[in-house]
Amino acid sequence: MSIMTEQQTKQFLDRPLIAHVTSLRSDGSAHTVPVWYQYDDARFYVFTPSVSVKIVHLKRDPRLTISIASEDEPYHYVVASGVAVLSITHALERGGIIASRYRGEAGPAFVQACDAEYGGVTIIMLKPKRLITWVSE
């Protein structure tokens, strides 16, 4: 078992894996949900409907943790935590980029449909204050 190098971390995070984000409910308990993500310029980006529960939580308490793990050997994982920043500026564009990682060319249309159905999308950005990596050998 060892810590991933910076190059290993970037290569791992470039994979379209499912991440789990944890925000905090008003009683302090954890609320964890699976999400699609993008890692770019040492930041994590997630798109979500603007009315989602995680947005409600993050507006009240912006602390956030994101966890990404592989399902195959050698096992890898990254856990990052810090303070989330919410933005609707260019949310459809960034959301389309994120969704394209998982849906290919249909990604932008998926985000447009989400925007129309839920009345908007928001981008959650996390520049980690703490980043933990691990790879099995």
Salt bridges, closest charged atoms under 4 A:
ASP14 OD2 - LYS10 NZ 3.04
ASP40 OD2 - ARG94 NH1 3.65
ASP41 OD2 - ARG43 NH1 3.15
ASP61 OD2 - ARG63 NH2 2.73
ASP72 OD1 - ARG15 NH2 3.35
GLU93 OE1 - HIS90 ND1 3.90
